[in-house]
Amino acid sequence: MLFELSERGIKIERQVKLPLTYKERELNKSFVLDLLVEGSVIVEIKAVQQLLLVHEVQLVTYLKLSGKKLGLLINFNESTLKQGIRRRIQGKL
């Protein structure tokens, strides 16, 4: 996936740390985004038998904490990739 996106000239960042703050203080904990595409789309990649609510909650949490609006949850363990893609929008695009 990284190769294909890079070949098309799309900017991708891997394993992007998302610091966790509480009351304007940064904690010693951070989340790690699988991919950040063009600085605006969070992509979380899974290879599980079935996407669960916890996977979607993880993506929504990342969207809220980062202030990003659009996220994709992609499960590569599907018969067709189209069946394994879920899109989440936080607020208005």
Phi and psi in radians as a Rosetta constraint file:
Dihedral C 1 N 2 CA 2 C 2 CIRCULARHARMONIC -1.051 0.35
Dihedral N 2 CA 2 C 2 N 3 CIRCULARHARMONIC -0.763 0.35
Dihedral C 2 N 3 CA 3 C 3 CIRCULARHARMONIC -1.051 0.35
Dihedral N 3 CA 3 C 3 N 4 CIRCULARHARMONIC -0.843 0.35
Dihedral C 3 N 4 CA 4 C 4 CIRCULARHARMONIC -1.091 0.35
Dihedral N 4 CA 4 C 4 N 5 CIRCULARHARMONIC -0.767 0.35
Dihedral C 4 N 5 CA 5 C 5 CIRCULARHARMONIC -1.152 0.35
Dihedral N 5 CA 5 C 5 N 6 CIRCULARHARMONIC -0.745 0.35
Dihedral C 5 N 6 CA 6 C 6 CIRCULARHARMONIC -1.091 0.35
Dihedral N 6 CA 6 C 6 N 7 CIRCULARHARMONIC -0.700 0.35
Dihedral C 6 N 7 CA 7 C 7 CIRCULARHARMONIC -1.068 0.35
Dihedral N 7 CA 7 C 7 N 8 CIRCULARHARMONIC -0.462 0.35
Dihedral C 7 N 8 CA 8 C 8 CIRCULARHARMONIC -1.597 0.35
Dihedral N 8 CA 8 C 8 N 9 CIRCULARHARMONIC 0.099 0.35
Dihedral C 8 N 9 CA 9 C 9 CIRCULARHARMONIC 1.366 0.35
Dihedral N 9 CA 9 C 9 N 10 CIRCULARHARMONIC 0.356 0.35
Dihedral C 9 N 10 CA 10 C 10 CIRCULARHARMONIC -1.574 0.35
Dihedral N 10 CA 10 C 10 N 11 CIRCULARHARMONIC 2.272 0.35
Dihedral C 10 N 11 CA 11 C 11 CIRCULARHARMONIC -1.327 0.35
Dihedral N 11 CA 11 C 11 N 12 CIRCULARHARMONIC 2.191 0.35
Dihedral C 11 N 12 CA 12 C 12 CIRCULARHARMONIC -2.274 0.35
Dihedral N 12 CA 12 C 12 N 13 CIRCULARHARMONIC 2.350 0.35
Dihedral C 12 N 13 CA 13 C 13 CIRCULARHARMONIC -2.013 0.35
Dihedral N 13 CA 13 C 13 N 14 CIRCULARHARMONIC 2.358 0.35
Dihedral C 13 N 14 CA 14 C 14 CIRCULARHARMONIC -1.853 0.35
Dihedral N 14 CA 14 C 14 N 15 CIRCULARHARMONIC 2.580 0.35
Dihedral C 14 N 15 CA 15 C 15 CIRCULARHARMONIC 0.877 0.35
Dihedral N 15 CA 15 C 15 N 16 CIRCULARHARMONIC 0.959 0.35
Dihedral C 15 N 16 CA 16 C 16 CIRCULARHARMONIC -1.436 0.35
Dihedral N 16 CA 16 C 16 N 17 CIRCULARHARMONIC 2.141 0.35
Dihedral C 16 N 17 CA 17 C 17 CIRCULARHARMONIC -1.324 0.35
Dihedral N 17 CA 17 C 17 N 18 CIRCULARHARMONIC 2.334 0.35
Dihedral C 17 N 18 CA 18 C 18 CIRCULARHARMONIC -2.039 0.35
Dihedral N 18 CA 18 C 18 N 19 CIRCULARHARMONIC 1.801 0.35
Dihedral C 18 N 19 CA 19 C 19 CIRCULARHARMONIC -1.133 0.35
Dihedral N 19 CA 19 C 19 N 20 CIRCULARHARMONIC 2.607 0.35
Dihedral C 19 N 20 CA 20 C 20 CIRCULARHARMONIC -1.812 0.35
Dihedral N 20 CA 20 C 20 N 21 CIRCULARHARMONIC 2.181 0.35
Dihedral C 20 N 21 CA 21 C 21 CIRCULARHARMONIC -2.098 0.35
Dihedral N 21 CA 21 C 21 N 22 CIRCULARHARMONIC 2.622 0.35
Dihedral C 21 N 22 CA 22 C 22 CIRCULARHARMONIC -2.408 0.35
Dihedral N 22 CA 22 C 22 N 23 CIRCULARHARMONIC 2.126 0.35
Dihedral C 22 N 23 CA 23 C 23 CIRCULARHARMONIC 0.868 0.35
Dihedral N 23 CA 23 C 23 N 24 CIRCULARHARMONIC 0.866 0.35
Dihedral C 23 N 24 CA 24 C 24 CIRCULARHARMONIC 1.131 0.35
Dihedral N 24 CA 24 C 24 N 25 CIRCULARHARMONIC 0.257 0.35
Dihedral C 24 N 25 CA 25 C 25 CIRCULARHARMONIC -1.991 0.35
Dihedral N 25 CA 25 C 25 N 26 CIRCULARHARMONIC 2.265 0.35
Dihedral C 25 N 26 CA 26 C 26 CIRCULARHARMONIC -1.358 0.35
Dihedral N 26 CA 26 C 26 N 27 CIRCULARHARMONIC 2.241 0.35
Dihedral C 26 N 27 CA 27 C 27 CIRCULARHARMONIC -1.559 0.35
Dihedral N 27 CA 27 C 27 N 28 CIRCULARHARMONIC 2.930 0.35
Dihedral C 27 N 28 CA 28 C 28 CIRCULARHARMONIC -1.405 0.35
Dihedral N 28 CA 28 C 28 N 29 CIRCULARHARMONIC 0.376 0.35
Dihedral C 28 N 29 CA 29 C 29 CIRCULARHARMONIC -2.117 0.35
Dihedral N 29 CA 29 C 29 N 30 CIRCULARHARMONIC 2.500 0.35
Dihedral C 29 N 30 CA 30 C 30 CIRCULARHARMONIC -2.508 0.35
Dihedral N 30 CA 30 C 30 N 31 CIRCULARHARMONIC 2.673 0.35
Dihedral C 30 N 31 CA 31 C 31 CIRCULARHARMONIC -1.673 0.35
Dihedral N 31 CA 31 C 31 N 32 CIRCULARHARMONIC 2.801 0.35
Dihedral C 31 N 32 CA 32 C 32 CIRCULARHARMONIC -2.194 0.35
Dihedral N 32 CA 32 C 32 N 33 CIRCULARHARMONIC 2.046 0.35
Dihedral C 32 N 33 CA 33 C 33 CIRCULARHARMONIC -1.368 0.35
Dihedral N 33 CA 33 C 33 N 34 CIRCULARHARMONIC 2.384 0.35
Dihedral C 33 N 34 CA 34 C 34 CIRCULARHARMONIC -1.077 0.35
Dihedral N 34 CA 34 C 34 N 35 CIRCULARHARMONIC -0.956 0.35
Dihedral C 34 N 35 CA 35 C 35 CIRCULARHARMONIC -2.448 0.35
Dihedral N 35 CA 35 C 35 N 36 CIRCULARHARMONIC 2.541 0.35
Dihedral C 35 N 36 CA 36 C 36 CIRCULARHARMONIC -2.173 0.35
Dihedral N 36 CA 36 C 36 N 37 CIRCULARHARMONIC 2.006 0.35
Dihedral C 36 N 37 CA 37 C 37 CIRCULARHARMONIC -1.759 0.35
Dihedral N 37 CA 37 C 37 N 38 CIRCULARHARMONIC 2.187 0.35
Dihedral C 37 N 38 CA 38 C 38 CIRCULARHARMONIC 0.939 0.35
Dihedral N 38 CA 38 C 38 N 39 CIRCULARHARMONIC 0.460 0.35
Dihedral C 38 N 39 CA 39 C 39 CIRCULARHARMONIC 1.214 0.35
Dihedral N 39 CA 39 C 39 N 40 CIRCULARHARMONIC 0.132 0.35
Dihedral C 39 N 40 CA 40 C 40 CIRCULARHARMONIC -2.384 0.35
Dihedral N 40 CA 40 C 40 N 41 CIRCULARHARMONIC -0.360 0.35
Dihedral C 40 N 41 CA 41 C 41 CIRCULARHARMONIC -1.969 0.35
Dihedral N 41 CA 41 C 41 N 42 CIRCULARHARMONIC 2.125 0.35
Dihedral C 41 N 42 CA 42 C 42 CIRCULARHARMONIC -1.530 0.35
Dihedral N 42 CA 42 C 42 N 43 CIRCULARHARMONIC 2.265 0.35
Dihedral C 42 N 43 CA 43 C 43 CIRCULARHARMONIC -2.117 0.35
Dihedral N 43 CA 43 C 43 N 44 CIRCULARHARMONIC 2.101 0.35
Dihedral C 43 N 44 CA 44 C 44 CIRCULARHARMONIC -1.865 0.35
Dihedral N 44 CA 44 C 44 N 45 CIRCULARHARMONIC 2.243 0.35
Dihedral C 44 N 45 CA 45 C 45 CIRCULARHARMONIC -1.890 0.35
Dihedral N 45 CA 45 C 45 N 46 CIRCULARHARMONIC 2.328 0.35
Dihedral C 45 N 46 CA 46 C 46 CIRCULARHARMONIC -2.298 0.35
Dihedral N 46 CA 46 C 46 N 47 CIRCULARHARMONIC 2.798 0.35
Dihedral C 46 N 47 CA 47 C 47 CIRCULARHARMONIC -2.464 0.35
Dihedral N 47 CA 47 C 47 N 48 CIRCULARHARMONIC 1.272 0.35
Dihedral C 47 N 48 CA 48 C 48 CIRCULARHARMONIC -2.145 0.35
Dihedral N 48 CA 48 C 48 N 49 CIRCULARHARMONIC 2.814 0.35
Dihedral C 48 N 49 CA 49 C 49 CIRCULARHARMONIC -1.072 0.35
Dihedral N 49 CA 49 C 49 N 50 CIRCULARHARMONIC -0.640 0.35
Dihedral C 49 N 50 CA 50 C 50 CIRCULARHARMONIC -2.669 0.35
Dihedral N 50 CA 50 C 50 N 51 CIRCULARHARMONIC 2.380 0.35
Dihedral C 50 N 51 CA 51 C 51 CIRCULARHARMONIC -1.232 0.35
Dihedral N 51 CA 51 C 51 N 52 CIRCULARHARMONIC 2.377 0.35
Dihedral C 51 N 52 CA 52 C 52 CIRCULARHARMONIC -1.953 0.35
Dihedral N 52 CA 52 C 52 N 53 CIRCULARHARMONIC 2.915 0.35
Dihedral C 52 N 53 CA 53 C 53 CIRCULARHARMONIC -0.996 0.35
Dihedral N 53 CA 53 C 53 N 54 CIRCULARHARMONIC -0.647 0.35
Dihedral C 53 N 54 CA 54 C 54 CIRCULARHARMONIC -1.056 0.35
Dihedral N 54 CA 54 C 54 N 55 CIRCULARHARMONIC -0.578 0.35
Dihedral C 54 N 55 CA 55 C 55 CIRCULARHARMONIC -1.189 0.35
Dihedral N 55 CA 55 C 55 N 56 CIRCULARHARMONIC -0.718 0.35
Dihedral C 55 N 56 CA 56 C 56 CIRCULARHARMONIC -1.203 0.35
Dihedral N 56 CA 56 C 56 N 57 CIRCULARHARMONIC -0.682 0.35
Dihedral C 56 N 57 CA 57 C 57 CIRCULARHARMONIC -1.088 0.35
Dihedral N 57 CA 57 C 57 N 58 CIRCULARHARMONIC -0.689 0.35
Dihedral C 57 N 58 CA 58 C 58 CIRCULARHARMONIC -1.018 0.35
Dihedral N 58 CA 58 C 58 N 59 CIRCULARHARMONIC -0.823 0.35
Dihedral C 58 N 59 CA 59 C 59 CIRCULARHARMONIC -1.123 0.35
Dihedral N 59 CA 59 C 59 N 60 CIRCULARHARMONIC -0.771 0.35
Dihedral C 59 N 60 CA 60 C 60 CIRCULARHARMONIC -1.090 0.35
Dihedral N 60 CA 60 C 60 N 61 CIRCULARHARMONIC -0.703 0.35
Dihedral C 60 N 61 CA 61 C 61 CIRCULARHARMONIC -1.049 0.35
Dihedral N 61 CA 61 C 61 N 62 CIRCULARHARMONIC -0.799 0.35
Dihedral C 61 N 62 CA 62 C 62 CIRCULARHARMONIC -1.076 0.35
Dihedral N 62 CA 62 C 62 N 63 CIRCULARHARMONIC -0.701 0.35
Dihedral C 62 N 63 CA 63 C 63 CIRCULARHARMONIC -1.106 0.35
Dihedral N 63 CA 63 C 63 N 64 CIRCULARHARMONIC -0.794 0.35
Dihedral C 63 N 64 CA 64 C 64 CIRCULARHARMONIC -1.109 0.35
Dihedral N 64 CA 64 C 64 N 65 CIRCULARHARMONIC -0.819 0.35
Dihedral C 64 N 65 CA 65 C 65 CIRCULARHARMONIC -1.189 0.35
Dihedral N 65 CA 65 C 65 N 66 CIRCULARHARMONIC -0.577 0.35
Dihedral C 65 N 66 CA 66 C 66 CIRCULARHARMONIC -1.532 0.35
Dihedral N 66 CA 66 C 66 N 67 CIRCULARHARMONIC -0.325 0.35
Dihedral C 66 N 67 CA 67 C 67 CIRCULARHARMONIC 1.389 0.35
Dihedral N 67 CA 67 C 67 N 68 CIRCULARHARMONIC 0.114 0.35
Dihedral C 67 N 68 CA 68 C 68 CIRCULARHARMONIC -1.357 0.35
Dihedral N 68 CA 68 C 68 N 69 CIRCULARHARMONIC 2.737 0.35
Dihedral C 68 N 69 CA 69 C 69 CIRCULARHARMONIC -1.776 0.35
Dihedral N 69 CA 69 C 69 N 70 CIRCULARHARMONIC -0.489 0.35
Dihedral C 69 N 70 CA 70 C 70 CIRCULARHARMONIC -2.184 0.35
Dihedral N 70 CA 70 C 70 N 71 CIRCULARHARMONIC 2.363 0.35
Dihedral C 70 N 71 CA 71 C 71 CIRCULARHARMONIC -2.452 0.35
Dihedral N 71 CA 71 C 71 N 72 CIRCULARHARMONIC 2.599 0.35
Dihedral C 71 N 72 CA 72 C 72 CIRCULARHARMONIC -2.118 0.35
Dihedral N 72 CA 72 C 72 N 73 CIRCULARHARMONIC 2.366 0.35
Dihedral C 72 N 73 CA 73 C 73 CIRCULARHARMONIC -1.958 0.35
Dihedral N 73 CA 73 C 73 N 74 CIRCULARHARMONIC 2.037 0.35
Dihedral C 73 N 74 CA 74 C 74 CIRCULARHARMONIC -2.062 0.35
Dihedral N 74 CA 74 C 74 N 75 CIRCULARHARMONIC 2.147 0.35
Dihedral C 74 N 75 CA 75 C 75 CIRCULARHARMONIC -1.855 0.35
Dihedral N 75 CA 75 C 75 N 76 CIRCULARHARMONIC 1.990 0.35
Dihedral C 75 N 76 CA 76 C 76 CIRCULARHARMONIC -1.415 0.35
Dihedral N 76 CA 76 C 76 N 77 CIRCULARHARMONIC -0.063 0.35
Dihedral C 76 N 77 CA 77 C 77 CIRCULARHARMONIC -1.683 0.35
Dihedral N 77 CA 77 C 77 N 78 CIRCULARHARMONIC 0.966 0.35
Dihedral C 77 N 78 CA 78 C 78 CIRCULARHARMONIC -2.271 0.35
Dihedral N 78 CA 78 C 78 N 79 CIRCULARHARMONIC 2.740 0.35
Dihedral C 78 N 79 CA 79 C 79 CIRCULARHARMONIC -1.138 0.35
Dihedral N 79 CA 79 C 79 N 80 CIRCULARHARMONIC -0.607 0.35
Dihedral C 79 N 80 CA 80 C 80 CIRCULARHARMONIC -2.275 0.35
Dihedral N 80 CA 80 C 80 N 81 CIRCULARHARMONIC 2.489 0.35
Dihedral C 80 N 81 CA 81 C 81 CIRCULARHARMONIC -1.054 0.35
Dihedral N 81 CA 81 C 81 N 82 CIRCULARHARMONIC -0.624 0.35
Dihedral C 81 N 82 CA 82 C 82 CIRCULARHARMONIC -0.964 0.35
Dihedral N 82 CA 82 C 82 N 83 CIRCULARHARMONIC -0.642 0.35
Dihedral C 82 N 83 CA 83 C 83 CIRCULARHARMONIC -1.218 0.35
Dihedral N 83 CA 83 C 83 N 84 CIRCULARHARMONIC -0.364 0.35
Dihedral C 83 N 84 CA 84 C 84 CIRCULARHARMONIC -1.713 0.35
Dihedral N 84 CA 84 C 84 N 85 CIRCULARHARMONIC 0.181 0.35
Dihedral C 84 N 85 CA 85 C 85 CIRCULARHARMONIC -1.900 0.35
Dihedral N 85 CA 85 C 85 N 86 CIRCULARHARMONIC 2.242 0.35
Dihedral C 85 N 86 CA 86 C 86 CIRCULARHARMONIC -2.196 0.35
Dihedral N 86 CA 86 C 86 N 87 CIRCULARHARMONIC 2.370 0.35
Dihedral C 86 N 87 CA 87 C 87 CIRCULARHARMONIC -1.912 0.35
Dihedral N 87 CA 87 C 87 N 88 CIRCULARHARMONIC 2.412 0.35
Dihedral C 87 N 88 CA 88 C 88 CIRCULARHARMONIC -2.232 0.35
Dihedral N 88 CA 88 C 88 N 89 CIRCULARHARMONIC 2.357 0.35
Dihedral C 88 N 89 CA 89 C 89 CIRCULARHARMONIC -2.042 0.35
Dihedral N 89 CA 89 C 89 N 90 CIRCULARHARMONIC 2.281 0.35
Dihedral C 89 N 90 CA 90 C 90 CIRCULARHARMONIC -1.845 0.35
Dihedral N 90 CA 90 C 90 N 91 CIRCULARHARMONIC 1.925 0.35
Dihedral C 90 N 91 CA 91 C 91 CIRCULARHARMONIC 1.345 0.35
Dihedral N 91 CA 91 C 91 N 92 CIRCULARHARMONIC -2.616 0.35
Dihedral C 91 N 92 CA 92 C 92 CIRCULARHARMONIC -1.795 0.35
Dihedral N 92 CA 92 C 92 N 93 CIRCULARHARMONIC 2.479 0.35
